[in-house]
Amino acid sequence: VQLQASGGGLVQAGGSLRLSCAASGGTFSSYAMGWFRQAPGKEREFVAAINWSGGSTYYADSVEGRFSIVRDNAKNTVDLQMSSLRPEDTAVYYCAAAYTRFASAYDGQYDTWGQGTLVTVSS
């Protein structure tokens, strides 16, 4: 499967942004999906994950209650709705696919990564 992330940009603190990841070349419902991010000078970190059906979701503590991950298996997309954004959310955001039905926060589980989309939150 190939992944293409989009939707990043510049937003003020407190604002919202929706990232989208389009998958192609595989059976999308065979994959759990995740979003990760990497801020300048920091290691990549888990943001959110969703299982194959969309019935189970997981979030990092830092985004719980502010971000929401959803998928549409008919459209082969997984979105990350981000609200109440903070300057510390500034990072390059990556979507990733794991060839398993069960979602995980562990990045080693993910086989395929998108190219990343930059989110900048100004204070």
ABEGO torsion letter per residue (X at the ends): XBBBBBGBEBBBBGBBBBBBBBBBGBBAAABBBBBBBBBBGBBBBBABBBBAAGABBBBBAAABGABBBBBBAAAGBBBBBBBGBBAAABBBBBBBBBBBABBBABAAABABBBAEBBBBBBX
